[in-house]
Amino acid sequence: MISAEVRPGRAAALARVPAFWVVAALLLAGAVRMTLITARFATAYPIATVTAVLLFALLAVPFWWVVRELDFLEREPIELLVLAFAWGALVATSVSIPAGTAGENLIAKLGSPQLAAGWGAALAGPAVEEIAKTLGVVVIVLIARPQINSVLDGVVYGAMVGLGFQIAEDIVFAVGAVALAGQGDQIQPVIATFLLRGFVSGVWSHTLFGALAGAGIGYLVVRRDRRPARRIGVAVLAWLGAWASHALWNSPLLIDGLGNGALALLAVLVLKGLPPLLLILWLVRRAHDREAEYYVGHLATLRDPELITESEMRVLGSGSARASARRLAGESAGRAGRHAVRRLQRAQARLAVELSRASSSERHTTCEHIRVQRRVLRGLGHPEAIAGPRSWRHTASTIVTTVVAIAVLWVALSALGGA
Amino acid sequence: MARITGRELKDLVGTFGVVATLAGLAFGLPAVDRAFSAERPLRSGIPVDVGAGVTVVPPSGATLDVTGTRPGDTMGSALFRLGAVQYRIAVRPFDGNLDTAATRLRQRITGTPGYQVTGSQLAVGTIGGLDGLQGGYTAPGRGGRYAVFVGDGLTIEVIISGNDLDLGRTLPQIEASTRTLRVDGTAR
């Protein structure tokens, strides 16, 4: 179910929400804390710190793009995405540093130092970090409730909080590795950390765990047709799933079980990381399909092929079909055709969201924008944004990309001493 | 000034709930941690596991600080306290030689603002046959010794810190303890 009310959350509107200023104060406090940490690093290891910030900032770009594209139909406002990212990078990290240390110390004190050495990172870290990150999605709900209108929105905001956390943590780990190496202001430990935490374990890290916990918050907020106990239960279950995935990833399980080669390391990564990855992919797919069905349903009521045809409705609900339609337009009408289809799809998605609102002053403008793109496409001899048949070139490109990704992973594992 | 609506007030209260939870994590949990003692008594003459198969017999009268002790399978650390003196041992995988290990440890010490290495290094050894190097350092309000040993694919770093008076009293005991460092390799 998708809640009916959708309202654009512009920065000025956020500033009128009293709760926003409490969140802003938290972000400021987190920014001061993280700036002090970074400044200390930058004083001792300036080149390594700048390299770490640049490398991991670059790594954040594709992650950001993928997370943002998850919800093509009802895109989240950029200011809320930035807020979610900043929460992860500034607030959740600032809180997790002392709390995680205290948690591990308590395990050592109440259990034993051996238990803390083996399981401290698996028990204390996930508990503290997943709470701090999930609160980022909670504050988005508190300051911009109308923006959370599907489970997918919770996934997007949760993943964005996780991404912010992941990037900040990676930078701290990278410069920490430089300090530990004791070789001065060198960038080799930064590169090694980038390979390990960026390429090897980047896919199944905080972004994934955050997405899972965010899905639970999304369900809690949106599924008002369900009993409160069930909604709370699902949110708790999702958080526990995020915690368990994180704990499994940090756990010493399988560390020595499969040997020391690159293949063994790859197997461990897959065994520990794949289950949560598949779970969240399934969840995203399900939430995406549900949302697509809802919005495309609104477009179907228009019965205006000038705005959207039957074939385009089928295309709009699927990410791969949208990409296929853009490729087909590119093949038949060149770059201009591809761009026109992209603009048409975006406008159609915007119109679907506007139709779902009780009232929208921008509907007329959006319809006009669609008609303009339709005229452009007609002029290019490609009047309809339909998906093309699967070409051998696309299949070959997918295979090559997969092979390159595995090769990069293999090289990274080997460079880190796996082979 | 615009009035706060009931919904906004509810959200504001919710946000303060978030603040309270964060405060609980950032300040409450460390406060609970501090409420429990970190020091554990040690039996005299019994070796303590540092990690990665390395053991040491702690000085008589020392206590083990469990917050600085993490005996893992491939790396680890142990922190002992003799009054105000800290005696810290860290073990990590290492594939270089003793000079490289000593250079790296010295760089890490001098990388901390205000820390300076003093004097020259001396060769030291353990009863179990590990070769090492040791030296001294000073820091604002305290000073200390460092030592580093290499063997069996590991580097064992020892850092002793305290004020001059306490160090003068405890160093002989700690140096005797350092000589009991042993790698049995069983943990790896």
Contacts between the chains, C-beta under 8 A, distances in Angstrom:
chain1	res1	chain2	res2	distance
A	16	B	2	7.4
A	17	B	8	6.5
A	17	B	11	7.2
A	18	B	4	5.8
A	18	B	8	5.4
A	18	B	9	7.9
A	18	B	11	7.6
A	18	B	12	5.0
A	19	B	8	7.0
A	19	B	11	4.5
A	19	B	12	4.8
A	19	B	14	7.2
A	19	B	15	4.1
A	22	B	12	7.0
A	22	B	15	4.5
A	22	B	16	6.8
A	22	B	19	6.4
A	23	B	15	6.4
A	26	B	19	6.8
A	26	B	22	7.0
A	43	B	113	7.9
A	44	B	111	5.6
A	44	B	113	8.0
A	91	B	22	7.1
A	94	B	26	7.3
A	95	B	22	5.2
A	95	B	25	5.0
A	95	B	26	4.6
A	96	B	25	7.6
A	98	B	26	5.6
A	98	B	27	7.8
A	98	B	29	7.5
A	98	B	30	5.2
A	99	B	25	4.1
A	99	B	26	5.9
A	99	B	29	4.8
A	99	B	30	7.1
A	101	B	30	7.5
A	101	B	33	7.9
A	102	B	29	4.3
A	102	B	30	4.2
A	102	B	32	7.0
A	102	B	33	3.9
A	103	B	29	6.3
A	103	B	33	7.9
A	105	B	33	4.8
A	105	B	38	7.0
A	105	B	66	7.5
A	105	B	67	4.6
A	106	B	29	7.7
A	106	B	32	6.8
A	106	B	33	5.4
A	106	B	36	7.0
A	108	B	38	7.8
A	108	B	66	4.2
A	108	B	67	6.2
A	108	B	69	6.9
A	108	B	70	7.6
A	109	B	33	7.4
A	109	B	36	4.6
A	109	B	37	7.5
A	109	B	38	6.2
A	109	B	66	5.7
A	109	B	67	7.5
A	110	B	36	7.1
A	112	B	66	7.7
A	113	B	64	7.7
A	113	B	66	4.9
A	113	B	69	4.0
A	113	B	70	6.0
A	113	B	71	5.9
A	114	B	49	7.6
A	114	B	71	5.7
A	116	B	66	7.4
A	116	B	70	6.0
A	117	B	51	6.8
A	117	B	70	3.9
A	117	B	71	5.4
A	117	B	72	4.3
A	117	B	76	6.3
A	118	B	72	6.8
A	118	B	73	7.7
A	120	B	70	7.4
A	128	B	25	5.9
A	128	B	29	7.4
A	131	B	21	7.0
A	131	B	25	6.5
A	132	B	22	6.9
A	132	B	25	6.3
A	135	B	18	5.1
A	135	B	21	6.2
A	135	B	22	6.6
A	138	B	14	7.6
A	138	B	18	5.9
A	139	B	15	6.5
A	139	B	18	5.7
A	142	B	11	4.5
A	142	B	14	4.8
A	142	B	15	5.2
A	142	B	18	7.3
A	143	B	11	6.9
A	143	B	15	7.5
A	145	B	11	7.4
A	179	B	108	6.8
A	179	B	111	6.6
A	180	B	108	7.6
A	181	B	104	6.8
A	182	B	103	7.5
A	182	B	104	3.1
A	182	B	105	6.1
A	182	B	106	7.8
A	182	B	107	4.5
A	182	B	108	4.1
A	182	B	111	7.5
A	183	B	104	6.2
A	183	B	107	6.6
A	184	B	107	5.9
A	184	B	111	7.8
A	252	B	73	7.6
A	255	B	73	7.5
A	256	B	73	7.5
